[in-house]
């Protein structure tokens, strides 16, 4: 079994590609401007790092997403043979544990 197989990407239209590139350029411009514009006096040392709040927000979002995914897999995930465990010789058991024909 391979660890992870790469799936083919969905085709992207020319207008979607152009819009994505436009957003990426705008994001790059904002990151670049953040290095030169100081909007306020920093309250603590890390605020002096250009892009600190952007990186802080990104790290927070990644941690929340990974945590939610892990929690969902732990709570909602079922074993591979979950539905076969409750079967009887006549059929599958219902919620009361009785066989269904």
N, CA, C and O atoms as CSV, one atom per row, in Angstrom:
chain,resi,resn,atom,element,x,y,z
A,1,UNK,N,N,0.840,-1.180,0.000
A,1,UNK,CA,C,0.000,0.000,0.000
A,1,UNK,C,C,0.886,1.244,0.000
A,1,UNK,O,O,1.794,1.362,0.822
A,2,UNK,N,N,0.628,2.148,-0.897
A,2,UNK,CA,C,1.380,3.397,-0.953
A,2,UNK,C,C,0.882,4.339,0.128
A,2,UNK,O,O,-0.291,4.317,0.500
A,3,UNK,N,N,1.791,5.167,0.626
A,3,UNK,CA,C,1.403,6.099,1.671
A,3,UNK,C,C,0.337,7.077,1.179
A,3,UNK,O,O,-0.691,7.271,1.829
A,4,UNK,N,N,0.593,7.679,0.041
A,4,UNK,CA,C,-0.391,8.610,-0.497
A,4,UNK,C,C,-0.192,8.708,-1.996
A,4,UNK,O,O,0.902,9.010,-2.472
A,5,UNK,N,N,-1.248,8.452,-2.727
A,5,UNK,CA,C,-1.167,8.561,-4.169
A,5,UNK,C,C,-1.609,9.965,-4.576
A,5,UNK,O,O,-2.522,10.536,-3.980
A,6,UNK,N,N,-0.955,10.507,-5.588
A,6,UNK,CA,C,-1.337,11.837,-6.054
A,6,UNK,C,C,-2.509,11.702,-7.014
A,6,UNK,O,O,-2.507,10.859,-7.910
A,7,UNK,N,N,-3.489,12.534,-6.811
A,7,UNK,CA,C,-4.668,12.541,-7.662
A,7,UNK,C,C,-4.500,13.602,-8.734
A,7,UNK,O,O,-3.848,14.620,-8.499
A,8,UNK,N,N,-5.070,13.384,-9.894
A,8,UNK,CA,C,-4.975,14.415,-10.928
A,8,UNK,C,C,-5.752,15.658,-10.511
A,8,UNK,O,O,-6.821,15.566,-9.908
A,9,UNK,N,N,-5.203,16.808,-10.839
A,9,UNK,CA,C,-5.866,18.067,-10.489
A,9,UNK,C,C,-7.041,18.313,-11.424
A,9,UNK,O,O,-7.032,17.921,-12.591
A,10,UNK,N,N,-8.038,18.967,-10.879
A,10,UNK,CA,C,-9.185,19.341,-11.684
A,10,UNK,C,C,-8.770,20.437,-12.656
A,10,UNK,O,O,-7.974,21.310,-12.308
A,11,UNK,N,N,-9.301,20.396,-13.865
A,11,UNK,CA,C,-8.933,21.444,-14.825
A,11,UNK,C,C,-9.432,22.804,-14.349
A,11,UNK,O,O,-10.522,22.922,-13.790
A,12,UNK,N,N,-8.613,23.829,-14.583
A,12,UNK,CA,C,-8.951,25.182,-14.163
A,12,UNK,C,C,-9.119,26.045,-15.410
A,12,UNK,O,O,-8.271,26.034,-16.302
A,13,UNK,N,N,-10.206,26.783,-15.462
A,13,UNK,CA,C,-10.446,27.637,-16.619
A,13,UNK,C,C,-9.453,28.793,-16.629
A,13,UNK,O,O,-8.806,29.081,-15.622
A,14,UNK,N,N,-9.342,29.444,-17.771
A,14,UNK,CA,C,-8.406,30.557,-17.917
A,14,UNK,C,C,-8.782,31.715,-16.995
A,14,UNK,O,O,-7.904,32.361,-16.422
A,15,UNK,N,N,-10.073,31.980,-16.849
A,15,UNK,CA,C,-10.491,33.089,-15.981
A,15,UNK,C,C,-10.224,32.761,-14.510
A,15,UNK,O,O,-9.863,33.649,-13.738
A,16,UNK,N,N,-10.397,31.509,-14.120
A,16,UNK,CA,C,-10.108,31.121,-12.733
A,16,UNK,C,C,-8.611,31.208,-12.461
A,16,UNK,O,O,-8.196,31.639,-11.385
A,17,UNK,N,N,-7.804,30.800,-13.429
A,17,UNK,CA,C,-6.352,30.878,-13.289
A,17,UNK,C,C,-5.907,32.337,-13.170
A,17,UNK,O,O,-5.042,32.666,-12.359
A,18,UNK,N,N,-6.508,33.207,-13.988
A,18,UNK,CA,C,-6.184,34.634,-13.957
A,18,UNK,C,C,-6.577,35.248,-12.610
A,18,UNK,O,O,-5.826,36.046,-12.050
A,19,UNK,N,N,-7.753,34.880,-12.091
A,19,UNK,CA,C,-8.209,35.394,-10.808
A,19,UNK,C,C,-7.307,34.907,-9.676
A,19,UNK,O,O,-6.972,35.677,-8.776
A,20,UNK,N,N,-6.912,33.627,-9.716
A,20,UNK,CA,C,-6.001,33.097,-8.703
A,20,UNK,C,C,-4.669,33.839,-8.732
A,20,UNK,O,O,-4.142,34.209,-7.683
A,21,UNK,N,N,-4.122,34.057,-9.930
A,21,UNK,CA,C,-2.854,34.772,-10.060
A,21,UNK,C,C,-2.978,36.212,-9.575
A,21,UNK,O,O,-2.049,36.743,-8.968
A,22,UNK,N,N,-4.107,36.838,-9.836
A,22,UNK,CA,C,-4.348,38.205,-9.365
A,22,UNK,C,C,-4.357,38.258,-7.836
A,22,UNK,O,O,-3.743,39.143,-7.241
A,23,UNK,N,N,-5.050,37.315,-7.203
A,23,UNK,CA,C,-5.082,37.268,-5.745
A,23,UNK,C,C,-3.700,36.978,-5.168
A,23,UNK,O,O,-3.328,37.563,-4.150
A,24,UNK,N,N,-2.938,36.093,-5.794
A,24,UNK,CA,C,-1.595,35.796,-5.310
A,24,UNK,C,C,-0.675,37.007,-5.440
A,24,UNK,O,O,0.146,37.258,-4.557
A,25,UNK,N,N,-0.805,37.757,-6.530
A,25,UNK,CA,C,-0.002,38.970,-6.683
A,25,UNK,C,C,-0.390,40.019,-5.643
A,25,UNK,O,O,0.476,40.695,-5.088
A,26,UNK,N,N,-1.696,40.156,-5.379
A,26,UNK,CA,C,-2.149,41.116,-4.362
A,26,UNK,C,C,-1.635,40.707,-2.986
A,26,UNK,O,O,-1.219,41.559,-2.200
A,27,UNK,N,N,-1.662,39.417,-2.693
A,27,UNK,CA,C,-1.145,38.941,-1.417
A,27,UNK,C,C,0.357,39.198,-1.301
A,27,UNK,O,O,0.833,39.633,-0.252
A,28,UNK,N,N,1.093,38.935,-2.360
A,28,UNK,CA,C,2.531,39.205,-2.357
A,28,UNK,C,C,2.825,40.682,-2.169
A,28,UNK,O,O,3.750,41.045,-1.443
A,29,UNK,N,N,2.041,41.538,-2.820
A,29,UNK,CA,C,2.221,42.977,-2.667
A,29,UNK,C,C,1.957,43.416,-1.229
A,29,UNK,O,O,2.697,44.235,-0.683
A,30,UNK,N,N,0.909,42.877,-0.618
A,30,UNK,CA,C,0.604,43.236,0.768
A,30,UNK,C,C,1.690,42.761,1.725
A,30,UNK,O,O,2.036,43.474,2.667
A,31,UNK,N,N,2.227,41.578,1.499
A,31,UNK,CA,C,3.314,41.085,2.344
A,31,UNK,C,C,4.550,41.966,2.171
A,31,UNK,O,O,5.239,42.278,3.143
A,32,UNK,N,N,4.823,42.361,0.938
A,32,UNK,CA,C,5.964,43.226,0.675
A,32,UNK,C,C,5.781,44.595,1.335
A,32,UNK,O,O,6.718,45.123,1.933
A,33,UNK,N,N,4.596,45.165,1.230
A,33,UNK,CA,C,4.325,46.462,1.860
A,33,UNK,C,C,4.395,46.377,3.383
A,33,UNK,O,O,4.768,47.342,4.049
A,34,UNK,N,N,4.034,45.215,3.925
A,34,UNK,CA,C,4.075,45.049,5.369
A,34,UNK,C,C,5.499,45.163,5.907
A,34,UNK,O,O,5.693,45.514,7.071
A,35,UNK,N,N,6.486,44.872,5.082
A,35,UNK,CA,C,7.879,44.977,5.516
A,35,UNK,C,C,8.322,46.429,5.648
A,35,UNK,O,O,9.277,46.714,6.370
A,36,UNK,N,N,7.647,47.355,4.965
A,36,UNK,CA,C,8.078,48.754,4.946
A,36,UNK,C,C,7.155,49.702,5.694
A,36,UNK,O,O,7.569,50.812,6.027
A,37,UNK,N,N,5.948,49.314,5.963
A,37,UNK,CA,C,4.991,50.198,6.622
A,37,UNK,C,C,4.799,49.730,8.059
A,37,UNK,O,O,4.458,48.572,8.298
A,38,UNK,N,N,5.016,50.619,9.007
A,38,UNK,CA,C,4.808,50.312,10.414
A,38,UNK,C,C,3.593,51.106,10.883
A,38,UNK,O,O,3.720,52.302,11.144
A,39,UNK,N,N,2.432,50.492,10.999
A,39,UNK,CA,C,1.212,51.241,11.300
A,39,UNK,C,C,1.094,51.713,12.747
A,39,UNK,O,O,0.353,52.657,13.019
A,40,UNK,N,N,1.805,51.080,13.683
A,40,UNK,CA,C,1.681,51.482,15.077
A,40,UNK,C,C,2.946,51.097,15.841
A,40,UNK,O,O,3.812,50.374,15.349
A,41,UNK,N,N,3.009,51.606,17.043
A,41,UNK,CA,C,4.136,51.277,17.912
A,41,UNK,C,C,3.943,49.854,18.434
A,41,UNK,O,O,2.879,49.546,18.972
A,42,UNK,N,N,4.943,48.977,18.290
A,42,UNK,CA,C,4.766,47.591,18.751
A,42,UNK,C,C,4.639,47.514,20.273
A,42,UNK,O,O,5.347,48.203,21.006
A,43,UNK,N,N,3.737,46.676,20.721
A,43,UNK,CA,C,3.496,46.510,22.156
A,43,UNK,C,C,4.439,45.492,22.781
A,43,UNK,O,O,4.734,45.573,23.973
A,44,UNK,N,N,4.911,44.543,21.999
A,44,UNK,CA,C,5.900,43.591,22.482
A,44,UNK,C,C,6.839,43.239,21.336
A,44,UNK,O,O,6.576,43.593,20.188
A,45,UNK,N,N,7.913,42.556,21.633
A,45,UNK,CA,C,9.014,42.363,20.699
A,45,UNK,C,C,8.660,41.688,19.387
A,45,UNK,O,O,9.175,42.079,18.340
A,46,UNK,N,N,7.795,40.685,19.417
A,46,UNK,CA,C,7.484,39.957,18.183
A,46,UNK,C,C,6.684,40.800,17.186
A,46,UNK,O,O,6.670,40.493,15.994
A,47,UNK,N,N,6.029,41.842,17.654
A,47,UNK,CA,C,5.296,42.700,16.727
A,47,UNK,C,C,6.232,43.474,15.803
A,47,UNK,O,O,5.790,44.023,14.793
A,48,UNK,N,N,7.498,43.523,16.135
A,48,UNK,CA,C,8.466,44.203,15.266
A,48,UNK,C,C,8.820,43.367,14.042
A,48,UNK,O,O,9.325,43.900,13.054
A,49,UNK,N,N,8.563,42.082,14.098
A,49,UNK,CA,C,8.851,41.189,12.967
A,49,UNK,C,C,7.819,41.452,11.868
A,49,UNK,O,O,6.617,41.356,12.116
A,50,UNK,N,N,8.278,41.782,10.656
A,50,UNK,CA,C,7.318,42.020,9.571
A,50,UNK,C,C,6.501,40.762,9.280
A,50,UNK,O,O,7.051,39.673,9.114
A,51,UNK,N,N,5.208,40.928,9.222
A,51,UNK,CA,C,4.318,39.815,8.919
A,51,UNK,C,C,4.023,38.911,10.103
A,51,UNK,O,O,3.524,37.801,9.919
A,52,UNK,N,N,4.325,39.366,11.322
A,52,UNK,CA,C,4.106,38.516,12.499
A,52,UNK,C,C,2.645,38.108,12.627
A,52,UNK,O,O,2.343,36.929,12.812
A,53,UNK,N,N,1.743,39.071,12.531
A,53,UNK,CA,C,0.332,38.746,12.728
A,53,UNK,C,C,-0.207,37.874,11.606
A,53,UNK,O,O,-1.110,37.069,11.833
A,54,UNK,N,N,0.326,38.019,10.408
A,54,UNK,CA,C,-0.078,37.136,9.307
A,54,UNK,C,C,0.360,35.707,9.588
A,54,UNK,O,O,-0.417,34.767,9.420
A,55,UNK,N,N,1.598,35.549,10.013
A,55,UNK,CA,C,2.101,34.212,10.337
A,55,UNK,C,C,1.391,33.631,11.558
A,55,UNK,O,O,1.122,32.431,11.606
A,56,UNK,N,N,1.091,34.470,12.534
A,56,UNK,CA,C,0.372,34.036,13.725
A,56,UNK,C,C,-1.021,33.531,13.348
A,56,UNK,O,O,-1.457,32.489,13.838
A,57,UNK,N,N,-1.718,34.263,12.482
A,57,UNK,CA,C,-3.046,33.848,12.034
A,57,UNK,C,C,-3.005,32.573,11.222
A,57,UNK,O,O,-3.859,31.701,11.382
A,58,UNK,N,N,-2.007,32.457,10.342
A,58,UNK,CA,C,-1.863,31.245,9.543
A,58,UNK,C,C,-1.583,30.044,10.438
A,58,UNK,O,O,-2.187,28.986,10.259
A,59,UNK,N,N,-0.678,30.196,11.394
A,59,UNK,CA,C,-0.359,29.096,12.304
A,59,UNK,C,C,-1.587,28.698,13.120
A,59,UNK,O,O,-1.844,27.511,13.323
A,60,UNK,N,N,-2.338,29.687,13.586
A,60,UNK,CA,C,-3.557,29.389,14.339
A,60,UNK,C,C,-4.583,28.647,13.507
A,60,UNK,O,O,-5.216,27.708,13.990
A,61,UNK,N,N,-4.754,29.064,12.247
A,61,UNK,CA,C,-5.714,28.403,11.373
A,61,UNK,C,C,-5.293,26.961,11.077
A,61,UNK,O,O,-6.131,26.060,11.064
A,62,UNK,N,N,-4.005,26.747,10.841
A,62,UNK,CA,C,-3.513,25.393,10.559
A,62,UNK,C,C,-3.690,24.501,11.781
A,62,UNK,O,O,-4.119,23.354,11.655
A,63,UNK,N,N,-3.364,25.016,12.956
A,63,UNK,CA,C,-3.517,24.228,14.180
A,63,UNK,C,C,-4.985,23.885,14.429
A,63,UNK,O,O,-5.301,22.753,14.795
A,64,UNK,N,N,-5.877,24.845,14.234
A,64,UNK,CA,C,-7.302,24.578,14.419
A,64,UNK,C,C,-7.814,23.557,13.407
A,64,UNK,O,O,-8.585,22.666,13.765
A,65,UNK,N,N,-7.396,23.675,12.152
A,65,UNK,CA,C,-7.862,22.743,11.123
A,65,UNK,C,C,-7.348,21.329,11.382
A,65,UNK,O,O,-8.108,20.364,11.299
A,66,UNK,N,N,-6.063,21.207,11.695
A,66,UNK,CA,C,-5.492,19.883,11.984
A,66,UNK,C,C,-6.120,19.280,13.240
A,66,UNK,O,O,-6.409,18.085,13.280
A,67,UNK,N,N,-6.329,20.105,14.260
A,67,UNK,CA,C,-6.953,19.620,15.488
A,67,UNK,C,C,-8.383,19.161,15.255
A,67,UNK,O,O,-8.794,18.121,15.770
A,68,UNK,N,N,-9.149,19.932,14.479
A,68,UNK,CA,C,-10.529,19.559,14.189
A,68,UNK,C,C,-10.581,18.275,13.368
A,68,UNK,O,O,-11.434,17.419,13.603
A,69,UNK,N,N,-9.677,18.142,12.415
A,69,UNK,CA,C,-9.657,16.925,11.592
A,69,UNK,C,C,-9.290,15.716,12.443
A,69,UNK,O,O,-9.919,14.664,12.336
A,70,UNK,N,N,-8.273,15.864,13.288
A,70,UNK,CA,C,-7.890,14.759,14.154
A,70,UNK,C,C,-8.987,14.388,15.129
A,70,UNK,O,O,-9.233,13.206,15.368
A,71,UNK,N,N,-9.652,15.391,15.696
A,71,UNK,CA,C,-10.743,15.136,16.623
A,71,UNK,C,C,-11.916,14.472,15.915
A,71,UNK,O,O,-12.535,13.562,16.467
A,72,UNK,N,N,-12.226,14.910,14.710
A,72,UNK,CA,C,-13.322,14.312,13.955
A,72,UNK,C,C,-13.018,12.857,13.620
A,72,UNK,O,O,-13.905,12.006,13.699
A,73,UNK,N,N,-11.777,12.561,13.248
A,73,UNK,CA,C,-11.415,11.178,12.943
A,73,UNK,C,C,-11.486,10.320,14.198
A,73,UNK,O,O,-11.872,9.154,14.129
A,74,UNK,N,N,-11.120,10.883,15.337
A,74,UNK,CA,C,-11.144,10.129,16.585
A,74,UNK,C,C,-12.575,9.865,17.042
A,74,UNK,O,O,-12.911,8.749,17.436
A,75,UNK,N,N,-13.404,10.884,16.987
A,75,UNK,CA,C,-14.763,10.757,17.497
A,75,UNK,C,C,-15.695,10.095,16.486
A,75,UNK,O,O,-16.470,9.209,16.845
A,76,UNK,N,N,-15.626,10.517,15.231
A,76,UNK,CA,C,-16.571,10.044,14.230
A,76,UNK,C,C,-16.090,8.827,13.460
A,76,UNK,O,O,-16.892,8.145,12.821
A,77,UNK,N,N,-14.809,8.544,13.508
A,77,UNK,CA,C,-14.260,7.446,12.731
A,77,UNK,C,C,-14.754,6.093,13.219
A,77,UNK,O,O,-14.878,5.863,14.422
A,78,UNK,N,N,-15.032,5.211,12.289
A,78,UNK,CA,C,-15.467,3.861,12.600
A,78,UNK,C,C,-14.396,2.883,12.155
A,78,UNK,O,O,-13.630,3.164,11.234
A,79,UNK,N,N,-14.345,1.730,12.815
A,79,UNK,CA,C,-13.419,0.694,12.395
A,79,UNK,C,C,-13.779,0.204,11.000
A,79,UNK,O,O,-14.899,0.399,10.527
A,80,UNK,N,N,-12.821,-0.429,10.357
A,80,UNK,CA,C,-13.028,-0.905,8.986
A,80,UNK,C,C,-14.163,-1.923,8.910
A,80,UNK,O,O,-14.908,-1.938,7.930
A,81,UNK,N,N,-14.305,-2.760,9.910
A,81,UNK,CA,C,-15.356,-3.787,9.899
A,81,UNK,C,C,-16.489,-3.427,10.860
A,81,UNK,O,O,-17.083,-4.323,11.458
A,82,UNK,N,N,-16.793,-2.182,11.018
A,82,UNK,CA,C,-17.806,-1.718,11.967
A,82,UNK,C,C,-19.179,-2.300,11.655
A,82,UNK,O,O,-19.886,-2.719,12.571
A,83,UNK,N,N,-19.568,-2.336,10.398
A,83,UNK,CA,C,-20.914,-2.771,10.043
A,83,UNK,C,C,-21.035,-4.287,10.004
A,83,UNK,O,O,-22.152,-4.803,10.043
A,84,UNK,N,N,-19.935,-5.016,9.930
A,84,UNK,CA,C,-19.991,-6.465,9.930
A,84,UNK,C,C,-20.045,-7.043,11.341
A,84,UNK,O,O,-20.434,-8.197,11.518
A,85,UNK,N,N,-19.659,-6.256,12.352
A,85,UNK,CA,C,-19.602,-6.762,13.719
A,85,UNK,C,C,-20.981,-7.139,14.254
A,85,UNK,O,O,-21.088,-8.096,15.020
A,86,UNK,N,N,-22.019,-6.436,13.885
A,86,UNK,CA,C,-23.352,-6.681,14.438
A,86,UNK,C,C,-24.166,-7.676,13.655
A,86,UNK,O,O,-25.353,-7.833,13.940
A,87,UNK,N,N,-23.596,-8.356,12.684
A,87,UNK,CA,C,-24.396,-9.274,11.861
A,87,UNK,C,C,-24.587,-10.604,12.574
A,87,UNK,O,O,-23.733,-11.046,13.343
A,88,UNK,N,N,-25.718,-11.225,12.304
A,88,UNK,CA,C,-26.024,-12.559,12.836
A,88,UNK,C,C,-26.129,-13.523,11.676
A,88,UNK,O,O,-25.917,-13.144,10.524
A,89,UNK,N,N,-26.459,-14.782,11.979
A,89,UNK,CA,C,-26.567,-15.770,10.909
A,89,UNK,C,C,-27.759,-15.480,10.003
A,89,UNK,O,O,-27.683,-15.679,8.790
A,90,UNK,N,N,-28.888,-14.996,10.605
A,90,UNK,CA,C,-30.079,-14.730,9.800
A,90,UNK,C,C,-29.962,-13.429,9.019
A,90,UNK,O,O,-30.525,-13.296,7.933
A,91,UNK,N,N,-29.250,-12.499,9.561
A,91,UNK,CA,C,-29.163,-11.188,8.918
A,91,UNK,C,C,-28.435,-10.223,9.818
A,91,UNK,O,O,-27.618,-10.628,10.646
A,92,UNK,N,N,-28.722,-8.968,9.663
A,92,UNK,CA,C,-28.046,-7.925,10.413
A,92,UNK,C,C,-28.917,-7.568,11.615
A,92,UNK,O,O,-30.144,-7.553,11.519
A,93,UNK,N,N,-28.276,-7.283,12.743
A,93,UNK,CA,C,-29.029,-6.887,13.940
A,93,UNK,C,C,-29.508,-5.451,13.808
A,93,UNK,O,O,-28.855,-4.606,13.195
A,94,UNK,N,N,-30.678,-5.199,14.406
A,94,UNK,CA,C,-31.143,-3.824,14.436
A,94,UNK,C,C,-30.611,-3.140,15.692
A,94,UNK,O,O,-29.742,-3.690,16.369
A,95,UNK,N,N,-31.118,-1.951,16.015
A,95,UNK,CA,C,-30.564,-1.178,17.123
A,95,UNK,C,C,-30.834,-1.827,18.481
A,95,UNK,O,O,-30.150,-1.511,19.455
A,96,UNK,N,N,-31.811,-2.721,18.564
A,96,UNK,CA,C,-32.118,-3.403,19.834
A,96,UNK,C,C,-31.339,-4.704,19.975
A,96,UNK,O,O,-31.471,-5.395,20.985
A,97,UNK,N,N,-30.520,-5.052,18.964
A,97,UNK,CA,C,-29.750,-6.286,19.026
A,97,UNK,C,C,-30.473,-7.498,18.524
A,97,UNK,O,O,-30.005,-8.622,18.703
A,98,UNK,N,N,-31.641,-7.284,17.878
A,98,UNK,CA,C,-32.426,-8.409,17.357
A,98,UNK,C,C,-32.098,-8.586,15.887
A,98,UNK,O,O,-31.849,-7.609,15.180
A,99,UNK,N,N,-32.097,-9.806,15.432
A,99,UNK,CA,C,-31.800,-10.080,14.033
A,99,UNK,C,C,-32.886,-9.578,13.098
A,99,UNK,O,O,-34.072,-9.658,13.419
A,100,UNK,N,N,-32.495,-9.071,11.964
A,100,UNK,CA,C,-33.428,-8.590,10.946
A,100,UNK,C,C,-33.308,-9.521,9.752
A,100,UNK,O,O,-32.209,-9.810,9.280
A,101,UNK,N,N,-34.466,-9.991,9.264
A,101,UNK,CA,C,-34.442,-10.937,8.141
A,101,UNK,C,C,-34.507,-10.234,6.816
A,101,UNK,O,O,-34.497,-10.884,5.771
